Amino acid sequence: MSSQHFYHFSALPLSTRMVYSMTLLVLGVGYLFAMLQVFFSHAGLDGNKHDITAEDVRIAYHGSGSDTRLQTALKGPMADMLPASERALIFTWVDQGASREGYDKIVKPIVDNRCLACHDGASNPHLPKLTSYEEIAKVVVKDEGATIPTLVRVSHIHLFGITFIFFIVSSIFAHAYMKTLWLKCVLIVLPFLTILSDIFSWYLTKWFPGFAWFIIGSGVLMGISFTVQWVVSMWQMWFYTLPDKLQECGGALPILGGKSKIQDV
Ligand code: HEC
């Protein structure tokens, strides 16, 4: 086999390790915010806003069996846009058949006051317009989960964005030393596979609610890969000394058993 080399972090210049560390630091914070975003947009869909359950995920993609789109939104991402008392009035109005009289008397003043900043049709044309009875009636329909155009939009953002993130993190992690090479390879390949399985599971869940568990499983595996790569990289960059016999090669070791050719770094 040819002599291919792998450079351990300790063989890299200080400046490169600083670039890597700062990148990991900011991406780590980014991951935490991504988790918060997942929490805010899903928790509460099932009526309990303190945690995320499989039921939350199921409702987000497959839709709620009983609620309308308006109710699902007001239990989930829109929950903090109005006080609970006003939300209860809207729910009662929906449950009693969403009449035009009820809209004029009770719902319109609330919506005008709390929702039109964003849902006036002009400030964000992608959001449902809620300026009239006819408009709001369009979201008082059975909640069938995320629409295909929404899923497609989020899919392409995730496919590009997350691949980019794992390209960076895995390229850094590639400089880590692990005794078992296959484990290192698994840790590198896994997150990329979970991007695909996560996104395909969204579409599957839209039709078969049981696939919500695949979304959760993909997310958990993605999180584990990210965390392991992050921690091992940071640790080996600053605190770890390579075993003696590897250090002799200046942190460079032949991967495929070729003769080690020490190079200046
Ligand atoms: C600060 C801006 C803002 C305000 C105020 C706001 N919304 Fe929204 N609304 C959004 C955004 C952004 C989305 C898309 C979020 C998403 O899909 O997670 C959205 C989504 C929705 C949806 C989901 C539509 C669908 O496709 O099923 C409904 C229904 C909704 N809002 C109703 C309301 C109501 C009712 C109020 C007032 C109580 C309100 N919103 C206040 C920004 C706002």
py3Dmol code that shows the C-alpha trace and the ligand (Angstrom):
import py3Dmol

protein = """\
ATOM      1  CA  MET A   1       0.000   0.000   0.000  1.00  0.00           C
ATOM      2  CA  SER A   2       1.080   3.574  -0.505  1.00  0.00           C
ATOM      3  CA  SER A   3       2.299   5.451   2.517  1.00  0.00           C
ATOM      4  CA  GLN A   4      -0.574   7.735   3.451  1.00  0.00           C
ATOM      5  CA  HIS A   5      -0.146   9.872   6.488  1.00  0.00           C
ATOM      6  CA  PHE A   6      -2.377  10.958   9.229  1.00  0.00           C
ATOM      7  CA  TYR A   7      -1.379  13.955  11.315  1.00  0.00           C
ATOM      8  CA  HIS A   8      -2.404  14.032  14.878  1.00  0.00           C
ATOM      9  CA  PHE A   9      -3.481  17.360  16.387  1.00  0.00           C
ATOM     10  CA  SER A  10      -0.159  17.510  18.236  1.00  0.00           C
ATOM     11  CA  ALA A  11       1.634  17.667  14.897  1.00  0.00           C
ATOM     12  CA  LEU A  12      -0.383  20.682  13.774  1.00  0.00           C
ATOM     13  CA  PRO A  13       0.773  24.274  14.286  1.00  0.00           C
ATOM     14  CA  LEU A  14      -0.666  26.173  17.214  1.00  0.00           C
ATOM     15  CA  SER A  15      -2.435  28.570  14.878  1.00  0.00           C
ATOM     16  CA  THR A  16      -4.265  25.743  13.087  1.00  0.00           C
ATOM     17  CA  ARG A  17      -5.360  24.282  16.395  1.00  0.00           C
ATOM     18  CA  MET A  18      -6.689  27.690  17.395  1.00  0.00           C
ATOM     19  CA  VAL A  19      -8.720  27.937  14.199  1.00  0.00           C
ATOM     20  CA  TYR A  20     -10.104  24.452  14.882  1.00  0.00           C
ATOM     21  CA  SER A  21     -10.897  25.163  18.518  1.00  0.00           C
ATOM     22  CA  MET A  22     -12.669  28.427  17.894  1.00  0.00           C
ATOM     23  CA  THR A  23     -14.657  26.883  15.059  1.00  0.00           C
ATOM     24  CA  LEU A  24     -15.704  23.999  17.315  1.00  0.00           C
ATOM     25  CA  LEU A  25     -16.562  26.410  20.094  1.00  0.00           C
ATOM     26  CA  VAL A  26     -18.926  28.475  17.971  1.00  0.00           C
ATOM     27  CA  LEU A  27     -20.432  25.425  16.260  1.00  0.00           C
ATOM     28  CA  GLY A  28     -21.036  23.892  19.692  1.00  0.00           C
ATOM     29  CA  VAL A  29     -22.961  26.975  20.779  1.00  0.00           C
ATOM     30  CA  GLY A  30     -24.799  26.857  17.444  1.00  0.00           C
ATOM     31  CA  TYR A  31     -25.810  23.258  18.146  1.00  0.00           C
ATOM     32  CA  LEU A  32     -27.261  24.286  21.508  1.00  0.00           C
ATOM     33  CA  PHE A  33     -29.306  26.993  19.833  1.00  0.00           C
ATOM     34  CA  ALA A  34     -30.487  24.502  17.230  1.00  0.00           C
ATOM     35  CA  MET A  35     -31.723  22.310  20.092  1.00  0.00           C
ATOM     36  CA  LEU A  36     -33.523  25.285  21.633  1.00  0.00           C
ATOM     37  CA  GLN A  37     -35.117  25.996  18.263  1.00  0.00           C
ATOM     38  CA  VAL A  38     -36.308  22.379  18.044  1.00  0.00           C
ATOM     39  CA  PHE A  39     -37.705  22.713  21.538  1.00  0.00           C
ATOM     40  CA  PHE A  40     -39.575  25.972  20.944  1.00  0.00           C
ATOM     41  CA  SER A  41     -41.124  24.821  17.698  1.00  0.00           C
ATOM     42  CA  HIS A  42     -42.233  21.380  18.938  1.00  0.00           C
ATOM     43  CA  ALA A  43     -42.792  21.409  22.697  1.00  0.00           C
ATOM     44  CA  GLY A  44     -46.407  22.102  23.528  1.00  0.00           C
ATOM     45  CA  LEU A  45     -47.953  20.672  20.373  1.00  0.00           C
ATOM     46  CA  ASP A  46     -49.345  17.827  22.487  1.00  0.00           C
ATOM     47  CA  GLY A  47     -50.661  20.250  25.117  1.00  0.00           C
ATOM     48  CA  ASN A  48     -47.662  20.023  27.466  1.00  0.00           C
ATOM     49  CA  LYS A  49     -45.104  22.700  26.742  1.00  0.00           C
ATOM     50  CA  HIS A  50     -42.440  21.535  29.173  1.00  0.00           C
ATOM     51  CA  ASP A  51     -40.969  18.711  27.142  1.00  0.00           C
ATOM     52  CA  ILE A  52     -40.704  17.182  23.696  1.00  0.00           C
ATOM     53  CA  THR A  53     -42.315  13.804  23.238  1.00  0.00           C
ATOM     54  CA  ALA A  54     -42.811  11.448  20.324  1.00  0.00           C
ATOM     55  CA  GLU A  55     -46.366  12.804  20.221  1.00  0.00           C
ATOM     56  CA  ASP A  56     -45.043  16.352  19.626  1.00  0.00           C
ATOM     57  CA  VAL A  57     -42.936  15.103  16.727  1.00  0.00           C
ATOM     58  CA  ARG A  58     -45.848  13.109  15.325  1.00  0.00           C
ATOM     59  CA  ILE A  59     -48.143  16.160  15.388  1.00  0.00           C
ATOM     60  CA  ALA A  60     -45.509  18.379  13.780  1.00  0.00           C
ATOM     61  CA  TYR A  61     -45.142  16.113  10.739  1.00  0.00           C
ATOM     62  CA  HIS A  62     -48.274  13.979  10.572  1.00  0.00           C
ATOM     63  CA  GLY A  63     -50.690  16.482  12.044  1.00  0.00           C
ATOM     64  CA  SER A  64     -52.944  16.268  15.033  1.00  0.00           C
ATOM     65  CA  GLY A  65     -55.858  13.883  14.768  1.00  0.00           C
ATOM     66  CA  SER A  66     -58.217  16.317  16.465  1.00  0.00           C
ATOM     67  CA  ASP A  67     -56.922  19.905  16.362  1.00  0.00           C
ATOM     68  CA  THR A  68     -57.101  22.512  13.620  1.00  0.00           C
ATOM     69  CA  ARG A  69     -53.997  24.185  12.203  1.00  0.00           C
ATOM     70  CA  LEU A  70     -54.857  27.272  14.243  1.00  0.00           C
ATOM     71  CA  GLN A  71     -54.949  25.293  17.496  1.00  0.00           C
ATOM     72  CA  THR A  72     -51.743  23.409  16.729  1.00  0.00           C
ATOM     73  CA  ALA A  73     -49.967  26.690  16.016  1.00  0.00           C
ATOM     74  CA  LEU A  74     -51.321  28.298  19.181  1.00  0.00           C
ATOM     75  CA  LYS A  75     -50.205  25.331  21.281  1.00  0.00           C
ATOM     76  CA  GLY A  76     -46.793  25.237  19.634  1.00  0.00           C
ATOM     77  CA  PRO A  77     -44.740  28.017  18.045  1.00  0.00           C
ATOM     78  CA  MET A  78     -47.415  30.720  18.521  1.00  0.00           C
ATOM     79  CA  ALA A  79     -48.108  29.884  22.177  1.00  0.00           C
ATOM     80  CA  ASP A  80     -46.303  32.916  23.558  1.00  0.00           C
ATOM     81  CA  MET A  81     -47.914  35.418  21.216  1.00  0.00           C
ATOM     82  CA  LEU A  82     -50.926  35.899  23.460  1.00  0.00           C
ATOM     83  CA  PRO A  83     -52.004  35.390  27.084  1.00  0.00           C
ATOM     84  CA  ALA A  84     -53.520  32.027  28.009  1.00  0.00           C
ATOM     85  CA  SER A  85     -56.903  33.628  28.713  1.00  0.00           C
ATOM     86  CA  GLU A  86     -57.187  34.995  25.169  1.00  0.00           C
ATOM     87  CA  ARG A  87     -55.947  31.731  23.739  1.00  0.00           C
ATOM     88  CA  ALA A  88     -58.695  29.916  25.630  1.00  0.00           C
ATOM     89  CA  LEU A  89     -61.286  32.262  24.066  1.00  0.00           C
ATOM     90  CA  ILE A  90     -60.013  31.393  20.591  1.00  0.00           C
ATOM     91  CA  PHE A  91     -60.063  27.661  21.369  1.00  0.00           C
ATOM     92  CA  THR A  92     -63.641  27.892  22.611  1.00  0.00           C
ATOM     93  CA  TRP A  93     -64.611  29.764  19.457  1.00  0.00           C
ATOM     94  CA  VAL A  94     -63.067  27.004  17.297  1.00  0.00           C
ATOM     95  CA  ASP A  95     -64.719  24.239  19.331  1.00  0.00           C
ATOM     96  CA  GLN A  96     -68.107  25.921  18.994  1.00  0.00           C
ATOM     97  CA  GLY A  97     -67.889  25.956  15.239  1.00  0.00           C
ATOM     98  CA  ALA A  98     -65.908  29.120  14.457  1.00  0.00           C
ATOM     99  CA  SER A  99     -68.915  31.293  13.611  1.00  0.00           C
ATOM    100  CA  ARG A 100     -68.693  34.662  11.901  1.00  0.00           C
ATOM    101  CA  GLU A 101     -70.458  36.374  14.848  1.00  0.00           C
ATOM    102  CA  GLY A 102     -68.000  34.904  17.312  1.00  0.00           C
ATOM    103  CA  TYR A 103     -65.163  36.039  15.092  1.00  0.00           C
ATOM    104  CA  ASP A 104     -66.427  39.632  14.950  1.00  0.00           C
ATOM    105  CA  LYS A 105     -67.102  39.838  18.671  1.00  0.00           C
ATOM    106  CA  ILE A 106     -64.276  37.851  20.254  1.00  0.00           C
ATOM    107  CA  VAL A 107     -61.581  36.699  17.863  1.00  0.00           C
ATOM    108  CA  LYS A 108     -61.016  39.698  15.610  1.00  0.00           C
ATOM    109  CA  PRO A 109     -60.003  42.092  18.421  1.00  0.00           C
ATOM    110  CA  ILE A 110     -57.524  39.543  19.789  1.00  0.00           C
ATOM    111  CA  VAL A 111     -56.014  38.697  16.417  1.00  0.00           C
ATOM    112  CA  ASP A 112     -55.822  42.344  15.331  1.00  0.00           C
ATOM    113  CA  ASN A 113     -54.014  43.155  18.518  1.00  0.00           C
ATOM    114  CA  ARG A 114     -51.679  40.161  18.874  1.00  0.00           C
ATOM    115  CA  CYS A 115     -51.091  38.628  15.467  1.00  0.00           C
ATOM    116  CA  LEU A 116     -51.196  41.176  12.668  1.00  0.00           C
ATOM    117  CA  ALA A 117     -47.703  42.463  13.313  1.00  0.00           C
ATOM    118  CA  CYS A 118     -46.601  39.373  11.412  1.00  0.00           C
ATOM    119  CA  HIS A 119     -49.748  37.952   9.840  1.00  0.00           C
ATOM    120  CA  ASP A 120     -50.962  41.057   7.969  1.00  0.00           C
ATOM    121  CA  GLY A 121     -49.976  39.497   4.659  1.00  0.00           C
ATOM    122  CA  ALA A 122     -47.387  42.163   3.937  1.00  0.00           C
ATOM    123  CA  SER A 123     -44.610  41.932   6.532  1.00  0.00           C
ATOM    124  CA  ASN A 124     -44.049  38.248   5.769  1.00  0.00           C
ATOM    125  CA  PRO A 125     -45.883  36.969   2.702  1.00  0.00           C
ATOM    126  CA  HIS A 126     -45.089  33.331   3.602  1.00  0.00           C
ATOM    127  CA  LEU A 127     -47.246  33.430   6.712  1.00  0.00           C
ATOM    128  CA  PRO A 128     -50.996  32.926   6.570  1.00  0.00           C
ATOM    129  CA  LYS A 129     -52.826  36.237   6.413  1.00  0.00           C
ATOM    130  CA  LEU A 130     -55.199  36.612   9.360  1.00  0.00           C
ATOM    131  CA  THR A 131     -56.906  39.896   8.565  1.00  0.00           C
ATOM    132  CA  SER A 132     -60.442  38.695   7.888  1.00  0.00           C
ATOM    133  CA  TYR A 133     -62.903  35.920   8.715  1.00  0.00           C
ATOM    134  CA  GLU A 134     -62.290  34.334   5.314  1.00  0.00           C
ATOM    135  CA  GLU A 135     -58.540  34.361   5.833  1.00  0.00           C
ATOM    136  CA  ILE A 136     -58.603  32.914   9.328  1.00  0.00           C
ATOM    137  CA  ALA A 137     -61.079  30.223   8.211  1.00  0.00           C
ATOM    138  CA  LYS A 138     -58.275  28.842   6.041  1.00  0.00           C
ATOM    139  CA  VAL A 139     -56.322  27.837   9.152  1.00  0.00           C
ATOM    140  CA  VAL A 140     -59.377  26.546  10.990  1.00  0.00           C
ATOM    141  CA  VAL A 141     -59.081  23.287   9.091  1.00  0.00           C
ATOM    142  CA  LYS A 142     -57.910  19.867  10.165  1.00  0.00           C
ATOM    143  CA  ASP A 143     -54.220  19.977  10.984  1.00  0.00           C
ATOM    144  CA  GLU A 144     -52.444  17.649   8.604  1.00  0.00           C
ATOM    145  CA  GLY A 145     -48.934  18.403   9.777  1.00  0.00           C
ATOM    146  CA  ALA A 146     -46.183  20.094   7.873  1.00  0.00           C
ATOM    147  CA  THR A 147     -47.050  20.714   4.253  1.00  0.00           C
ATOM    148  CA  ILE A 148     -44.885  19.268   1.482  1.00  0.00           C
ATOM    149  CA  PRO A 149     -43.600  22.707   0.375  1.00  0.00           C
ATOM    150  CA  THR A 150     -42.557  23.405   3.984  1.00  0.00           C
ATOM    151  CA  LEU A 151     -40.815  20.041   4.251  1.00  0.00           C
ATOM    152  CA  VAL A 152     -39.031  20.611   0.941  1.00  0.00           C
ATOM    153  CA  ARG A 153     -37.912  24.063   2.053  1.00  0.00           C
ATOM    154  CA  VAL A 154     -36.567  22.833   5.381  1.00  0.00           C
ATOM    155  CA  SER A 155     -35.048  19.724   3.718  1.00  0.00           C
ATOM    156  CA  HIS A 156     -32.846  21.658   1.373  1.00  0.00           C
ATOM    157  CA  ILE A 157     -31.727  24.009   4.136  1.00  0.00           C
ATOM    158  CA  HIS A 158     -30.867  21.063   6.378  1.00  0.00           C
ATOM    159  CA  LEU A 159     -29.174  19.004   3.667  1.00  0.00           C
ATOM    160  CA  PHE A 160     -26.863  21.840   2.744  1.00  0.00           C
ATOM    161  CA  GLY A 161     -26.443  23.408   6.163  1.00  0.00           C
ATOM    162  CA  ILE A 162     -25.894  20.345   8.332  1.00  0.00           C
ATOM    163  CA  THR A 163     -23.645  18.649   5.773  1.00  0.00           C
ATOM    164  CA  PHE A 164     -21.504  21.753   5.847  1.00  0.00           C
ATOM    165  CA  ILE A 165     -21.299  21.642   9.642  1.00  0.00           C
ATOM    166  CA  PHE A 166     -20.329  17.971   9.754  1.00  0.00           C
ATOM    167  CA  PHE A 167     -17.831  18.452   6.950  1.00  0.00           C
ATOM    168  CA  ILE A 168     -16.055  20.944   9.168  1.00  0.00           C
ATOM    169  CA  VAL A 169     -16.363  19.014  12.419  1.00  0.00           C
ATOM    170  CA  SER A 170     -15.388  15.654  10.867  1.00  0.00           C
ATOM    171  CA  SER A 171     -12.445  17.177   9.022  1.00  0.00           C
ATOM    172  CA  ILE A 172     -11.168  18.407  12.368  1.00  0.00           C
ATOM    173  CA  PHE A 173     -11.955  15.120  14.105  1.00  0.00           C
ATOM    174  CA  ALA A 174     -10.015  13.288  11.384  1.00  0.00           C
ATOM    175  CA  HIS A 175      -6.863  14.474  13.199  1.00  0.00           C
ATOM    176  CA  ALA A 176      -7.806  12.633  16.376  1.00  0.00           C
ATOM    177  CA  TYR A 177      -6.084   9.402  17.281  1.00  0.00           C
ATOM    178  CA  MET A 178      -8.301   6.423  18.053  1.00  0.00           C
ATOM    179  CA  LYS A 179      -6.898   2.989  18.669  1.00  0.00           C
ATOM    180  CA  THR A 180      -9.719   1.364  16.792  1.00  0.00           C
ATOM    181  CA  LEU A 181      -9.803   2.797  13.321  1.00  0.00           C
ATOM    182  CA  TRP A 182     -13.212   1.314  12.516  1.00  0.00           C
ATOM    183  CA  LEU A 183     -14.779   3.194  15.430  1.00  0.00           C
ATOM    184  CA  LYS A 184     -13.318   6.438  14.153  1.00  0.00           C
ATOM    185  CA  CYS A 185     -14.721   5.686  10.700  1.00  0.00           C
ATOM    186  CA  VAL A 186     -18.154   4.930  12.134  1.00  0.00           C
ATOM    187  CA  LEU A 187     -18.120   8.207  14.067  1.00  0.00           C
ATOM    188  CA  ILE A 188     -17.293  10.064  10.873  1.00  0.00           C
ATOM    189  CA  VAL A 189     -19.828   8.358   8.614  1.00  0.00           C
ATOM    190  CA  LEU A 190     -22.701   8.214  11.093  1.00  0.00           C
ATOM    191  CA  PRO A 191     -23.711  11.897  11.270  1.00  0.00           C
ATOM    192  CA  PHE A 192     -23.930  12.146   7.487  1.00  0.00           C
ATOM    193  CA  LEU A 193     -26.214   9.113   7.391  1.00  0.00           C
ATOM    194  CA  THR A 194     -28.382  10.598  10.143  1.00  0.00           C
ATOM    195  CA  ILE A 195     -28.915  13.774   8.092  1.00  0.00           C
ATOM    196  CA  LEU A 196     -30.408  11.603   5.367  1.00  0.00           C
ATOM    197  CA  SER A 197     -32.406   9.344   7.674  1.00  0.00           C
ATOM    198  CA  ASP A 198     -33.745  12.355   9.603  1.00  0.00           C
ATOM    199  CA  ILE A 199     -35.012  14.065   6.494  1.00  0.00           C
ATOM    200  CA  PHE A 200     -36.478  10.970   4.856  1.00  0.00           C
ATOM    201  CA  SER A 201     -38.221  10.173   8.117  1.00  0.00           C
ATOM    202  CA  TRP A 202     -40.031  13.544   8.010  1.00  0.00           C
ATOM    203  CA  TYR A 203     -41.768  12.522   4.806  1.00  0.00           C
ATOM    204  CA  LEU A 204     -42.458   9.019   6.091  1.00  0.00           C
ATOM    205  CA  THR A 205     -43.902  10.452   9.310  1.00  0.00           C
ATOM    206  CA  LYS A 206     -46.169  12.708   7.303  1.00  0.00           C
ATOM    207  CA  TRP A 207     -47.960   9.564   6.124  1.00  0.00           C
ATOM    208  CA  PHE A 208     -47.071   6.993   8.796  1.00  0.00           C
ATOM    209  CA  PRO A 209     -46.967   8.582  12.256  1.00  0.00           C
ATOM    210  CA  GLY A 210     -44.920   5.708  13.714  1.00  0.00           C
ATOM    211  CA  PHE A 211     -41.847   6.977  11.883  1.00  0.00           C
ATOM    212  CA  ALA A 212     -41.658   9.811  14.442  1.00  0.00           C
ATOM    213  CA  TRP A 213     -39.339   7.470  16.332  1.00  0.00           C
ATOM    214  CA  PHE A 214     -36.944   7.431  13.362  1.00  0.00           C
ATOM    215  CA  ILE A 215     -36.788  11.238  13.479  1.00  0.00           C
ATOM    216  CA  ILE A 216     -36.017  11.090  17.184  1.00  0.00           C
ATOM    217  CA  GLY A 217     -33.478   8.279  16.734  1.00  0.00           C
ATOM    218  CA  SER A 218     -31.706  10.144  13.928  1.00  0.00           C
ATOM    219  CA  GLY A 219     -31.546  13.277  16.048  1.00  0.00           C
ATOM    220  CA  VAL A 220     -30.142  11.404  19.032  1.00  0.00           C
ATOM    221  CA  LEU A 221     -27.458   9.652  16.939  1.00  0.00           C
ATOM    222  CA  MET A 222     -26.564  12.938  15.261  1.00  0.00           C
ATOM    223  CA  GLY A 223     -26.204  14.599  18.662  1.00  0.00           C
ATOM    224  CA  ILE A 224     -24.062  11.750  19.986  1.00  0.00           C
ATOM    225  CA  SER A 225     -21.732  11.854  16.953  1.00  0.00           C
ATOM    226  CA  PHE A 226     -21.392  15.617  17.222  1.00  0.00           C
ATOM    227  CA  THR A 227     -20.671  15.484  20.951  1.00  0.00           C
ATOM    228  CA  VAL A 228     -18.111  12.675  20.695  1.00  0.00           C
ATOM    229  CA  GLN A 229     -16.294  14.310  17.777  1.00  0.00           C
ATOM    230  CA  TRP A 230     -16.310  17.662  19.557  1.00  0.00           C
ATOM    231  CA  VAL A 231     -15.095  16.418  22.925  1.00  0.00           C
ATOM    232  CA  VAL A 232     -12.431  14.049  21.538  1.00  0.00           C
ATOM    233  CA  SER A 233     -11.102  16.764  19.203  1.00  0.00           C
ATOM    234  CA  MET A 234     -10.918  19.465  21.868  1.00  0.00           C
ATOM    235  CA  TRP A 235      -9.420  17.084  24.391  1.00  0.00           C
ATOM    236  CA  GLN A 236      -6.730  15.728  22.078  1.00  0.00           C
ATOM    237  CA  MET A 237      -5.903  19.175  20.750  1.00  0.00           C
ATOM    238  CA  TRP A 238      -4.941  20.603  24.111  1.00  0.00           C
ATOM    239  CA  PHE A 239      -4.645  17.975  26.836  1.00  0.00           C
ATOM    240  CA  TYR A 240      -3.654  14.679  25.323  1.00  0.00           C
ATOM    241  CA  THR A 241      -0.210  13.223  24.720  1.00  0.00           C
ATOM    242  CA  LEU A 242       0.121  10.605  22.040  1.00  0.00           C
ATOM    243  CA  PRO A 243       1.525   7.225  23.062  1.00  0.00           C
ATOM    244  CA  ASP A 244       5.347   7.318  22.868  1.00  0.00           C
ATOM    245  CA  LYS A 245       5.791   5.196  19.822  1.00  0.00           C
ATOM    246  CA  LEU A 246       3.465   7.358  17.766  1.00  0.00           C
ATOM    247  CA  GLN A 247       5.060  10.529  19.027  1.00  0.00           C
ATOM    248  CA  GLU A 248       8.365   9.430  17.551  1.00  0.00           C
ATOM    249  CA  CYS A 249       6.918  10.066  14.122  1.00  0.00           C
ATOM    250  CA  GLY A 250       6.038  13.617  15.172  1.00  0.00           C
ATOM    251  CA  GLY A 251       2.384  12.706  15.454  1.00  0.00           C
ATOM    252  CA  ALA A 252       2.336  11.428  11.919  1.00  0.00           C
ATOM    253  CA  LEU A 253       1.564   7.794  11.543  1.00  0.00           C
ATOM    254  CA  PRO A 254       1.036   5.629   8.526  1.00  0.00           C
ATOM    255  CA  ILE A 255      -2.555   4.527   8.264  1.00  0.00           C
ATOM    256  CA  LEU A 256      -2.243   1.632   5.911  1.00  0.00           C
ATOM    257  CA  GLY A 257       0.963   0.136   7.218  1.00  0.00           C
ATOM    258  CA  GLY A 258       3.153   1.954   4.687  1.00  0.00           C
ATOM    259  CA  LYS A 259       6.576   3.157   5.752  1.00  0.00           C
ATOM    260  CA  SER A 260       6.302   6.326   7.772  1.00  0.00           C
ATOM    261  CA  LYS A 261       7.867   9.243   5.979  1.00  0.00           C
ATOM    262  CA  ILE A 262       8.216  12.121   8.369  1.00  0.00           C
ATOM    263  CA  GLN A 263       7.379  15.431   6.840  1.00  0.00           C
ATOM    264  CA  ASP A 264       7.829  18.968   8.065  1.00  0.00           C
ATOM    265  CA  VAL A 265       4.621  20.517   9.289  1.00  0.00           C
TER     266      VAL A 265
END
"""
ligand_1 = """\
43
HEC
C -43.626 37.834 15.727
C -44.328 37.396 14.560
C -45.603 36.581 14.754
C -46.687 36.889 15.531
C -46.924 38.108 16.397
C -47.629 35.805 15.332
N -47.118 34.883 14.474
Fe -48.053 33.218 13.785
N -46.401 32.690 12.766
C -45.231 33.409 12.721
C -44.209 32.615 12.062
C -42.782 33.047 11.791
C -44.828 31.404 11.694
C -44.200 30.212 11.013
C -43.577 29.469 12.175
C -43.438 28.019 12.004
O -43.893 27.469 11.010
O -42.850 27.440 12.956
C -46.206 31.490 12.141
C -47.121 30.484 11.962
C -48.458 30.584 12.313
C -49.468 29.621 11.992
C -49.212 28.312 11.286
C -49.785 28.344 9.919
C -49.712 26.985 9.298
O -49.062 26.882 8.282
O -50.310 26.040 9.835
C -50.647 30.078 12.505
C -52.016 29.429 12.412
C -50.345 31.299 13.213
N -49.003 31.575 13.061
C -51.277 32.033 13.917
C -50.928 33.130 14.698
C -51.854 33.771 15.600
C -53.298 33.354 15.811
C -51.163 34.788 16.190
C -51.662 35.749 17.220
C -52.130 35.195 18.456
C -49.831 34.787 15.651
N -49.731 33.745 14.770
C -48.847 35.713 15.977
C -45.015 34.669 13.227
C -45.881 35.319 14.093
"""
view = py3Dmol.view(width=600, height=400)
view.addModel(protein, "pdb")
view.setStyle({"model": 0}, {"cartoon": {"style": "trace"}})
view.addModel(ligand_1, "xyz")
view.setStyle({"model": 1}, {"stick": {}})
view.zoomTo()
view.show()
